[in-house]
């Protein structure tokens, strides 16, 4: 006996359309993966990184001391968030900037960041982190495509501005000093904090160029677009 669609139960209908949904999702996923991030979204990400740096420096609980910024050879700013209802993987974006031999800071170069979990975060949906890199070699690890924070380059929690006024304050010698809004971490504690990856495609879109991370960081072949100038000016001001 045939049953009209109107008489079929919702479960029966769902079982029939489920294979079609799977096929459609499989067909859509590669196209989505290949889609470029819109430039407007990349500009928003740059603005977000600028805001993160401003917010850190306004609050002595998280601010990076001037003595640390004076040693900076590069800065990485990342904004990561919980992604995925099932897997709960942390993903995100960020920028890296290097201090060139002239003393000027480079263009902000877009990067991706993933698999990070630092310290004790209650109900946190995002993780904002600033890495101060104090040597010339560590930023170049990105030339390989990806490097693991705390594995490929030793990383420790950096002292806050408030701690720098303590008579017992000591300068920490490490290639990467991490600043993040977490509870229960103390200066000098070592950490492993996932990875950062170069994102050449996004930089091509943002700067309308075929140059990639090495050229953008270490040359002056590409001029800054208007949208990145506020971040560049901020970094130059706090870490001249």
WOHUCOR-V594297 format. One record per residue. RES is the residue in one small letter. PSI is psi in whole degrees, 0 to 359 (NA if undefined). Layout:
RES|PSI, RES|PSI
This chain:
x|129, x|145, x|131, x|153, x|327, x|334, x|351, x|145, x|156, x|324, x|319, x|315, x|318, x|318, x|328, x|323, x|347, x|313, x|324, x|322, x|319, x|315, x|317, x|319, x|321, x|325, x|327, x|325, x|311, x|322, x|320, x|319, x|328, x|349, x|138, x|146, x|130, x|145, x|323, x|323, x|322, x|321, x|320, x|320, x|320, x|314, x|324, x|318, x|321, x|316, x|322, x|313, x|318, x|315, x|320, x|313, x|341, x|338, x|114, x|342, x|335, x|348, x|146, x|127, x|148, x|326, x|330, x|316, x|331, x|337, x|355, x|129, x|343, x|157, x|139, x|129, x|125, x|149, x|111, x|155, x|157, x|129, x|133, x|125, x|336, x|310, x|335, x|32, x|141, x|129, x|167, x|190, x|172, x|188, x|155, x|141, x|143, x|152, x|118, x|163, x|333, x|347, x|352, x|149, x|148, x|176, x|149, x|122, x|126, x|140, x|167, x|153, x|143, x|165, x|52, x|136, x|109, x|122, x|204, x|111, x|116, x|115, x|23, x|136, x|350, x|162, x|116, x|127, x|141, x|126, x|126, x|118, x|128, x|9, x|169, x|341, x|322, x|315, x|331, x|348, x|335, x|340, x|334, x|351, x|318, x|147, x|151, x|122, x|126, x|350, x|298, x|333, x|125, x|135, x|140, x|161, x|130, x|153, x|143, x|168, x|320, x|325, x|334, x|343, x|357, x|134, x|334, x|7, x|133, x|142, x|129, x|130, x|102, x|148, x|336, x|126, x|125, x|137, x|122, x|154, x|77, x|170, x|140, x|8, x|143, x|156, x|134, x|349, x|131, x|156, x|156, x|123, x|48, x|214, x|161, x|146, x|140, x|146, x|74, x|322, x|317, x|323, x|324, x|319, x|315, x|315, x|0, x|56, x|162, x|356, x|150, x|190, x|311, x|315, x|321, x|325, x|323, x|10, x|175, x|30, x|334, x|127, x|148, x|137, x|160, x|325, x|339, x|351, x|320, x|320, x|318, x|319, x|322, x|312, x|318, x|327, x|316, x|341, x|63, x|NA
